[in-house]
């Protein structure tokens, strides 16, 4: 029924104009007040608004506010989908109900969230919206907790019903499936929530296949963490075009030098190479000349290009045992920007003058052409230096590199950086992606050598930009907080070690603590606890120094193929040293006008360094968590063939509900519930972080070694569960850590989980 307006009612056009122009959400009350309606007119307005909704003129939002059909509510929840080069965030309505195409994109006025934190892709905000020209602008009101848009899990059947079991080990409840599509029990799927609480169901949106198939575990992490793994067509097209760029005539020619790249044996991209020789300058007696050549990614990935936008969104490459999700397409990361043996490559080169004591006397930066003399695996480089294999580059390249490194190592020892050499787990797969082994990764002098050259170049890059008063994207690592130092003090006190809180804390402070540990069996656990006390490193334009490395200025320069921060540092160096390459010229077909001319840092990038730093720091944390969870899944899959076996384990954390243990030499945390420890009541000693038997006095404490039976290994969520031997016959060690520090047990490791790693090559110092 089509109602006509009474004399007191506004017309449909007047209502639409009011809703559209109102600065606040417009519900029935606001419309009544605006047009001075009373009594029966309010009742008539309610009917008129219902008619307008039925006619498709208006729609209602949460809170009973109205908005123009096809438009957007005045206040609504938005999800960030992209960040533009101009500093805008792009967002879409989270619960879009439009029937005429995809949800509209809004430009978010300020890329800031609560407490000044930059908004990232995937973030949710409550925003006030307004129409502007042919588009929409959103004004953030507050940042909301991230909602899980999609659920990732495995379908299983109970009777005639399908249930979704989540892959996240923290999520304990299964969800009834209301629509499985073409998926069935046993499939790994993505699903969206349907219905309203308390009757939430799952609607499958994508079938991902067999969760136990080789190479599925990294796929789980990619979907769970929303890691972009498919390049848009525009990016791939540009990646095919830019390798044909002419390198120009102004580059330094270093092709005659025996520069070598030392990398993992299975490395697919080679973004750094090194060279060293004794310095012939008498003023630097005993010193060296060194070169750190880095792929000139900034020449190919230019500000404002499609490649640049995608690289910024990804932030970094993500490394899984079975695949790499690269920051740049393979045409760049594995080809034209990879420093391969015997081919000419564009490089941004750091020239170092190293004193006899290992300190840096001078540095300069050039754009160059290099031809790598050899790509050498770490193991082969080490074996050549040790004399166990013959290598053609031993005398010409490796021995001079090792001689210069001995000087750099002197400087490293003098400044006493944090010395935590914790092993990494390495998953070895066969050609079909099946697990062959999981073991700690070997740590060689060859690894330390490359790290120290990279550190020297990173320091030089930061100091060079400071001297030129140019913008720097620093790698900041702040000293530990007092709260963490207090926790470390309490931890050390449980086994008689003192730690004074009033002292000036330096990295050497922690090294001295470790130096006092005479029992090599417990030293790795203390190292982990010291690592837990450290803050997390991040990127930003304000220099706070790098505490872990004991350096005052530090910036990432050496891995622009896989880290966006390094690409920004390269651009800043290009501008500061006047290394701009001029108008782009293409060899072969294609239009050079399609490629931005500029390769230096733009003014807009310089002004937005804080926001960009926060975005790429978020991306790095996302990658770390995804990589760690994937390793846990591989470990669980590897152990799933050992259900029922007794394994050598070490307790890594104790809680009131039980303790966590890890398989020695393998990793992966598993729970031993307190309910499985027998009939005796176990009390949780919070200070010593131990479980103590009320009658026997037996203690289960962190660091303690014991054999446990593996009763569950779930590759889907990476969880393990252990039990004591049958009947609880295995007795724990007596006299574990005590509050007075006089106990004889091994040290506890604190809470469950592993701390962020602090590494260089292939890692994240």
N, C-alpha and C positions, 0 to 999 in steps of 0.2 A: 504494500500500500504506500502510495506516494503522498506524504503529508505536505500541506502548504504551511507556510509560516504564519503565525498569528501576528497581530499588529505589534506586540511587544518583543517578538522573537527576531533575532538577527537572521539575515538570509544565509543560504549556504555559502555564497561568495564571501560575505563578511566573516563568517566563522573560519573559512579557509585562510583568509588574509590575516586574521588575528593569530591563528595557530602558527602560520608561517613566520610572522614577524615577532612573535613573543620571545623575549629574552629568557624566559623561564618555562618549564614544562607546563603545558596548558591542559588542565583537566576540566571536568564539568563545573567545578567550583570557580575556577579562574575565568571561565567563559561567562558564567552567570554574573560574576562581579564586574567584569569588563563592560557588559551591556546592561547592567542595572536590573537584572531579572529577579522577580520575587514570586512566591506562591505557586500558582498554577503554571506560570511561564517556565519555572524550573522543571516542572513535570513534562511540559511540552518540549523543552530543550533536550531532555533525556531521550525522548522518542525521536526527535529530529536527528540527534547524533547517531542513534542506532540506524536510522534510515541512511544516513550518509556513509556509515560503515558498510551497510549492505550494498549500497550503490558503488562501493569501491573508491569513494572520495577521500576517506580518512581511515586511519588504522589506530589502534591503541597500543601503547607501550606499557611496560611495567609501571606500577604506581597509578594506573588509570589515566595517564596523560595521553593526549591525542597528537597525532602528527599526520601530515598530508600523505595520502597513499602513494607509495613509490618513493617517499622521502625517508627521512631518518628522524627518530625521536630527538627532542631537544637535549635530553640527558640520557645517555645510553652507555653500554659497555662495548669497548672496541678492542680489537686484537691487532697488534703491530705486525705488519707483513713485510716491510722493507724500510731501509733508511736511504734517503737520496743524498747526492753530492752537495745539495744546497742546504743540508742540515734539517730537512723535514723528515719526519717519520710518516710513513703511509700506513693506514689502518682500515680495517673493515668492521662493520657491525658484527658482534659475536653471534647474535641470534637473528640473522637476516631472514625475513619471511617473504621477501619480494618474489613475485612469480614471473617477472619479465626480465630474466637474465641474471647474471652473477651479482653479488653484492657490490655496492659502490665503494670506491676508495676515498678516504678522507685524508686530508693533510693535517697532521698534528702540529699545533702551533709551536710547541717547545718540546725538544727531545730530552725532557727531564722528567724524572719520576720523584717519588718520595725521597726526602733527604738529599735531593740533588743528584741521585744516581741516574745515569743515562738510561733511556728506554732501549730495550733490545728486541730483536725479532722474536715474536712469540709472546711478548709481555701483554698484559691486559690492563686497561685503564678505564676508569669512569670519567666520561668527558661530556662537556657541554658542546653542542654542535650548532653550526650556522651555515646557511647557504651563502656562497660567494661566487658570483658570476655563474658559470656553468658547473661549478663543483661545490665541494663541501669542505669546511674547516672545522677542526675539533680543538677545543681548549681543555687540556687535562685538568681534572679536579683531584684525582688521586690514583696512585698505582695500586692495582689489585693483585692478590695472590694468583699465581699462574694456575689456570685450570687445565686439567687433563682433557684436551679436546678428543683424543682418541685413546682407546684402551688397546693394549697389545697383549695377546695371550694365546693360549692353546685351548681348543675345543675338546671337551670330553662329554661322554653320554652317560646319563643315569636314567635308566628306564627309557621312556620315550622323549626325554627332554635333553637338550644340549646346554652345557654350561661353559662359561669362559673362565679359564684359570689364568690369572695374570702372571706375566713373566717377572714382575717386580717382586722381589722377595719380601719387601716391606708390606705389600698388600696381601692380606690373609684371606679375603673373602672371594668366592666365586660369584659370577653374575649370570643369571638366567638369560639365555639367548632367545630373543623374540623373532629374529630374522637372521638365518644363517646364510642366505644367498646360495651360492654353489659350494660352500665349504661344508666339511663334515668333521666328525670326531677325529682328533689327531692332527688337525691342521693348525698351523700358526696363522693368526688372523689379526687384522686391525678392525676395531669395532667402535662405534659411537654410542654414547649413552642415549637411551630413549625412556620416555615416561617421566613420572615425577616421584620424588621420595614419598613413601618408603618403597614404592614399586618401581625401582630402576631396573631396566633390562638392557641388553646389549644387541645392537643391530650391526651385523658384519658389513664392513664397507670394502674390505680387500682381503683376498686369500693369498697368503705369502708362501704356502707350501709346507713341506715337512720340516718341523723345527729341529729334528735330529740329523738332517742331511748336512754333509760337509758344507761349510761356508755360510750356514744359517745364523750362527751366533753373532757375527758382526752385523748381519742384517737386522737382528733384533735390536741391537744398540742404535743403529742408524735410525730406525723408526721410533724407538722409545725417546731418544733425545732430540729428534727433529733435525738431524744433521743433513744439510742439503747435499745430495749425492748425484743429482742429475743436472747437467749444464743446459741452460736455455739455448735455443737454436742461434740466437744472436751472438752469444758468447762463443759458441763453437765456430760460427762463421768468421768471427774476428780472429780466433785462434788459428784458423787456416790461412788468414791473410797476413798477419804481422810477421811470421817467419821470413817473408820475402822482403822485409825492409832492408835497404842498403845500409851497411854499417858506417858509411862515410869515410872521410880521409883524415879526420883529426884524432884518431885513436893512437895511443902508444902501442908499438909493435913489440910484444913479449914472446913471440912464437919460438924464438931460439933458446929460451930458458927451459931447463928440465923441470917444469912445474908438474907436480903429481897430485892426484886426488886420492886420499885414503879414506875408505868408506866400508860399511858392512859388505860382506860378500854378496848379499842378495839385494843391495841397494838399486833402486830403479832411477833415482834422480841424484845427480852429483852437482851440488850447488857451490862447493868450495874446493879450492886446491891451494897447495902451499909450496914454497921454495925458500931456501936459505943458503947463505955462503958467508965465509969470514969477511969482515969489513976490511978493505985495503987501506982505509983512511987511518993514518997514524994517530990521529986525535982520538980514535975509538979503538985503541989497542985491545985485542982480546974480544972485541965485540963482533956483531954480525949485521948483515943486511938480510931482510926477510920480506917476502911477498905473500900476502893472503889475497888470492884472486877469487872473486865471488861472481856468480852469474849475473849479468847486467839485466835483471828482470825489468827494471824501471824503463829500459829502452823499448821494451815490447808491451808492457802493461802501463798505459798512460792515464793520467788523471781524467776522470769523466768518461772513460771508455766503458764498453759493456764488460770487458775483462776485469776492469778495475772495480766496477760495482759488484760483480759476483765475488771477487776475491775479498772485498771488504765484508760482504755478508757472511762468507765462510770463516774468515779470520785466520784460519790455519788449516793445514792438512791434518787428517786424522788417520792414525796408523793402527791397523788391526793385524792379527797374525795371518789372515788370508787375503787381505786387500788393503789398499790405501784409498781413502776418499780425499783426492787432492784439492788444494786450494785453486790450482790452475789446471786447465785442460791438458791432457797428455801431450798434445802437439807442442806445448811449451815445457811442462814440468819434466817430461821424459825424453824430450828431443831438443828443440832449439835452445832452451835455457839450461840444459844439462851439460856439464863440462866433461864431454866424452873424449877418450883417447884418440889422438890423431886427427881431429877436425878443428877448424877455426871456430872460435866462439867469442861473443862479446862479453866482456867482463868489466866490473868495477873493482879496481885494484887498490889495496891498502899497502903502501910501501913503508916498511918499518926499519928504523935504525935501533938495534938492540945493544945496550951496553954489556960489558963483561959480567956485571952483576945481575943482568936480566931485566933491568928497568928500561923503559922506552925513552930514547933520547930525542928522536924526531919521528914524524910521520907525514905522509902526504897521500892524496887520493887522485887517481887518474882513471879515465875510461880507456880500455885497452882491447887489443885482439890477442887471445892466447890460444895455444895449441897444446893441450895436455899431453905430456910425455907418456903417462901411464895411469890407469885406474887400478889401484892396488887395494886388496882386502886387508883389513886390520891384521888378521892372522898371518898373512904372507909378509907384510911389512915387518912385523915383529920377528918372524922366523928368519928373515933376511938379515936383520940386525943381530940376532942371536947366532947367526952362522949355521943354522940348521938347513937352510935352502940357499941356492944360488939365485940371485935376481939381477937382471941387467941394470936396474936403477940403484943398486946398493951404494956404490961409490959416488955416482954423479948426483944423486938426489937424497937418498935416505940417510946416509952418514952425516952430511952437512945439516940436515934437518934435526937429527938427534943431537948434534953438537950444540946448535943454537937452542934447542929445547932444554938442555942442561942448564943454560944460563937463565932461561925463562923460569925454570923450576926453582932456581935459587931465589928469584924475586917472589915467587909464589910462597915459598917456605918462610921468607922474611916477613911477609904481611900476615901469615897464619890465617888463611880462610878456614871456614868450617870444614872439617875433615870427616865427612860421613860417606864411607864407601860401601853403601848397602847394595846387595845384588839385585838385579832385575830378573824377572822370570822370562824365559824365552820358549815360545811354543813352536815346535818344529812339525810341519805338515808334509804329507807326501803330495804327489802331483794331482791327486784327486781331492785334496783338502782334508784328508783323514789325519788324525793326530798320531805322530810317531813318538814324541816325547815332550815333556815339560820339565825344564831344568833351569837353574840360575845361569845367567849370561856371564861368560868369562870376562874378566877385567884385565886388560893388558896395558903395558907402558905406551903402546901405540895409540890407545884410546886417550890416555892422559896427554900425550904429545899433541894430538889434534885439538883437544880441548884448550890447551894453553895457548896455542896459536890463535884459536878463535877468540879467546878471552882478550888477548892482546889487541886484536883487530877491533873488537867491540869497544874496548876502552879508548882506543885511538879515535874511533868514529865519534864517540860522545865528546871527547875533549876537542876534537877538530871543529865540531859544530859549535861548541861553547865559545871557542876562540873567534869564530866568525859571527858570533851572536845570532846564529840561525836556530830555528826550532828543532827540538830533540824529542823523540819518543823514547823516554828512558825506560829501562827495565829496573823497576824499583823493588827493593826488598828491605822492609823496615825491621828494626830490632824487635825481639820478642816483647810482648806486653807483660806488665807486672803480674797479671792474672795467671799467665802461662808459666812465668818464672816461679810463682808461689806453688803451682801444681808440681813443677819439676823438683822444687825443694822438698816437698812432702814425699814425692816418689823416692828421691835419693835417700831420704832419712829412713825409709823402711829397711834399708840394709846398711846403715851406719855411715853413709857418705854425707858430708856437710856441703851446703851451698849458701853462701852469704848473699842476701838480697840487696844489701846496701852498696855493693861494688859496681864499678862501671863495667857493664857486660859487653864483651867483645867476642868474636868468633873463637879466639884463642881460649877464652874462658871455658867453653864447652870442650875444646880439644884437651885441655888440662884435666878436666873431669874424666874423659875417656882414657887418658894416659894413666890414671890411677887404678883402672880396672885391670887386675892381674889375671883374672879367670877369662881366658879367650872364649869359653863356651857361652858366657853371658854378655860379652861385649856387643854382639849385634843387637841384642834386645835393648841395651842402654842407648846404643846409637839411634834406634828407632824412637825411643822415648825423647831423646834430645831433639830429633827431627820434628816430633809432634809439638814441641814447644816453640817452633819457629813460626813466623807469620807467612802468609802466602804472597809470593811475588806477583807484581801486576805491571801494567803499562800505563804511562802517563807523562805529560810534559813538565811536571814539577820534579826536580831531582831530590830524592831522599836518600840516595846512595844504595849500594847493594851490600847489605850486612853480611850475608853468607859468604860472599867472595872477598869481603874486607876491601871494597873499592868505593871511592867517593863518587865516581861518574861511570855509568855503564849503560850501554844501549845495544840492542840486538841489530847486528849488521850482516851476519854471515849466512842467513838462510832465507833469502827473499822468495825462493820457490815455494816455501811451505809456511811462511809467517808474514802476515800483512805488516806487522810492526817494522820488520827489516826493510820492506819495500818503501815505507815512509822515510826511514833513515836514509836510504839510497837517494830518494828524491831530494831530500834536504841537502845532502852532500853535493848532488848535481848542481843545485842552485848556488850553494855557498862557494863552490870551487869553479864556477863558470864552465861546467862541463856539458851544457845544453847541446844537443845533437843537430839542431837546425831543422829545416823543413823536411818532413819525411819523404823518402823516395822509395818506390817499390821496384823490385826486380821482377819482371813478368807482368801478367795481367792483373788488373785491379786498380781502384782509384785511391791514390794517396790521400785525397781529401776526406776519405772515410776514416782516417786515422788522426787523432788529435796530435798537434805539433809539439805540445809541451811535454817534457819528461821530468821537470823539476816540481818541487812541492808548491802547490798553489796557495794563494792567500787564504782561500776558504778552508783548505786543509789545515793550515797553520792555526787558524782561529778555532777550529773544531777539534784540536788534538785531545782535549780532555774527554769529550764525548766519544771520540773514536777509540781512545785508549780503554775506556770502560767497556765498549762493545767488544773489542778484540780480547780483552781479559775474560769477559763472560764466555766467549767462544772457546778460549783455551781451557777454562774450567770444565766446560761441556765435553770437550774432547778428552780430557784426562779421565773424567768419570766414565765415559763411554768405553775408552780403551781398557780401563781397570775392570769394569764389569764383564767385558768380553773375555779377558784373560780368566776371570773367575769361572765363566761358563765353560771354557775349554778345559780348565782344571777339573771341574765337576764331571765333564764328559769323559776325560781320561781316567778318572777314578771310578766311574760307574761300572767298570769291569772288575773292580776289586771289592764289591759289596761283600761284607761278611769277613773280610780279612783284617788282621791286626796290623796297624801301621804305627811307625814311630812318629810321634807328634810332640808339639810344644805348646803349652797354654799361652795364649796371647792376650787374654782379657778375662776378667771375672766380674760377674754381675750377680745380684741376689737370686736370679732365676736359673743360674748355671754358669758354666764357663765356656769360652771359645778356645779352640785349639787349631793349629795349622800343621799340615803334614810337613815334616822336615825335608828341606831341599826342594819342595814343590810349591807350597803356598796354598791358599784357599782356606778361608775360615769356616769351621764347623762347630755347631753347638753341642754341648753335653748338658742336657737339662738336669737341674738339681734333683728332679723327681726320680732320675735313674741312678742316683748315687747310693741307693739302699734305703733301709728303714730308719737309719739314724738321722736326726735333725741337724742340718748344717746352717750355721749362723754366718751372715755376711759381715765381715770386718771391713768397714769402708776405708779406714785409714791405711790398712795393709792391703786392701783390695784382695781379700782371700775369702774362701769358704771354709769354715772351721767346724768340725764335728763336735757336737755338744758333749758327748761321752768320751770319745777317743782322743779328741784334740787334734785329729788329723787335719791337714790343711791342703787345699788345692789353691795354688797361687800362680800368678803369671811368671813365665820363664821356666816353669817346671816341665821336665820331660817325662813322658810316659807313653805306654802303648795303649792305643784305643782301637776299638772295633768300628769300622765304617758300616753304618746301617742305612744310610741314604746319601745319594749324590744326584742332585737334580740339575741337569745341564740347562734347563730352560731358564731358571732364575739364578743359577750359580751357587746354590746353597748346599751345604754338607751337614750331616748329623752323625755324631759319634756316640758310643756307649763304652762303659768300662767292660773289661772281660766278663764273661758269664758269672753271675753270682756276685759281682763286685769284689772278686778275689784279689784284684790288684790294689794294694794299699798305697795311699799317697805318701810322699815323704813327710816325715815329722819336722816340726819346727820351721815352717816357712817364714817369710818376711814378717817382722813384728814392728809394732809402733816405735819401739826403742832402737830399732835397727840392729838388734843382736841375733836375729834369726839366721839360719844357715841356708834358707831356700834361695832360689834364683829370683831375680827381680821381676816385678810385674810389668806389663806392657800397657796398662791403662785400658781405655775403652776399645771396643771392637772396631776393626777397620784399619786401613793403612793411611799414613799421612801422604801429602803430596810429595812427589819425588823432586829432588833438586839436582838436575843434570845439565849437561851441555849438548854435545853432539848427539843428535837423535833424541834430545830431551829438552828440559826447560829450566835452565839456570835463571 
